[in-house]
Amino acid sequence: MAGSPSLLCCRHYPNLRPPRPSRFSARGYWLAGPLPYTEPQEENVTKWTIAVAGLIFVCAASASAQKLDVKIIDRQDKQDEYDYAAVYNNVSVGKSFKVHGATFTLQLPDGRLAIVNCESKFAEHMAGRVGNRRNCRMPLVDSIQADFHGDNARLIWPVSIDGKKMQSETYKILGILDKPKSD
């Protein structure tokens, strides 16, 4: 232990003592001076602060994203700009959207309809501006999962026989329509 700083200080310079950890560490000090807690109180406050922060983080993460089982009830895919109107039971519902790429109408578990669109994505191929795009992945099945987060929906669907291998693509949410009224 000859290389230890505290032993070097004390052995070679007897009047120089290592600093007390509490005096020079961040522990026990607040912005304007020492915290108004005793040592056991400080540990208790620290535990509660960590617990509350963790609870807030978990609640915020779960509230900000929802994974739902949805059904694709209408789909279109075109490279040029086109007008897309959500269709339910062969009847146009809601307004029409000017879009490029793949557009789906998803039926949510509560009956509402989500209109999602995906334009081509950037993919580096060293082929210049035009060659650096790829088409969006599109599910071939109608029953999929959608992970909604903000104004995006990540569509997830199985691509293997056993259902273990999954494929996904992120789509932009264009709108959420109320549950269509049945006639």
N, C-alpha and C positions, 0 to 999 in steps of 0.2 A: 504494500500500500504506500510505497514511497512516492508514487506519482500523484497521490491524492492532494488536491489543493489545500484542504484543511490541515493536513499533516505538514505540508511544506510551509505553510504560513506560520504555524505554531512552533515548528522546530527551528526554522531559520530566523524568524522574526518573533520573538516571544511576546512582544507588546501588541502585535497585530493579531487580532482574533477574527475568525470568520463571522460575517454578519448573521444576525438572527434571521431565520427564514421569514418570520411573520412581519418583520419590519420592512423588508425589501421585496416581498412577494405581493401579488395582487390580492391574495387572500386576506380578508379582514379590512380591506380598504374599499371605499366607495368613491364616487366622484368628488365629494367634498370632505372626505376624511374617513375615519373608521365607521364601520356599520354599527348601528345601535343594538347589536345582539351579542349575547354571550356565546361561547363556543357551541354548547348543545343547542341553543336556539338557532344559531346560524346553520347548523347541519339540518335541523328540522325544516327551516325555511327553504333551504336548497333542495331538499327532497320534494317538498310540495311544489316548488317552482318547476322542477323537472317533470313531475307528474302532470301538472296542469298544462305545460307546454306540449307534452306528448299527447295528451288527450285532445287538445286543440288541433294538433297536426293530423291525428288519425281521423277526427271528425271532418276536417276540411278536405282531406284527400278523398274520403268516401263520399262526401257531398258533391264534390266537383266532377266526379266521373260516375257514370252509370252503365253497367253492362246488361243488356237486355236481349232476349231472344226475339227476333223480328222476322217478318216474312216479306220477301220482295214481291210486290203485286204488279209492278210495271217497270220496264227497263228499256232504255234506248242508248245507242252508242254511235256517234258520228264525229268525224274529225272536223268538219266545217261547223260554223255557228248555226244553231237551229233553235226553234221555239219548242219548249217542253211544257206540256200541261199535265198535271197529275191526273191519273185516271184511276177510278175505282168502279168496278163492275161495268166496264165499258162506257162510263160516263165521266166527262171531264169535271174535276172538282178544283176549286181554288183558281189562282191566277196562273198565267204562263210565264216561263222564265226563258231568257236568251242564254244559251249555254253552248259549250264545246265538250267533247268527250263523252264519258259514260255518266248517265243520270238514272237514278232509281227512285221509285216510290216505295218506301218501307212502311209496313203496317206494324205499329207498336202494339204491345200487349193490351193497352187500354183502348185501342181502336183508333187513335190518332194516326195521321200519316206524316211521315218525315220525307222531305224531298232532299236528296243528296246528289252531289255532282263531283266528278273527278276529272280534271284536265290532265294532259300528259305531264309526266314528272321529269325532272332533270336527272340525267344519268350520264356520267362522264365516259365518253368513248373516244375522245380526241378526234372528233369528226366535224368540228365546227359547230356553229349555233344550231343548225337544223338537225344534225345527227346526234346531238346530245339530249334527245328527248326519248322517253319510252312511254308506251301506252299504259294506262292504269290497269291493274289486275282487276278482273271481274269474276264474281262467283258464278258458277254454272248451276248451283242449287238455289232453291228459293228460300229455304229455312236456314237462317244464319244468325250469328250474334253480332250485335253492334255495341261498341264501347263509346258512349257519348261523352265528350269532354269539351266544354265551351262551344265553339261553333264548328267543331269537327266531329265526325263519326268514323271510328275505325271499324271497318267491316271485317269479320273473322269467319272463315268457313273451312270445313274439312276438305282435304285433298287426297286422303288415302282411304283404302278400303276399311281399315280398322278404326278410322276417325281420329287417330292420334296425331297425325301430321296436319298442321293447320296453315292456311295462307291468310294474309291480311293486306288491306290497303286503306289508306286514310282518304275520306271523302269530306267535302265541305257541305255543311248543312245550309240549304237554300231557304227552307221554311218548314214550319210545323203546322199542319192543318188540323182543324177539329175533326172529330169522328164524323164521318159522313152519315147523314140521316138515311135510314133504310125506307124504301117506299112500300 
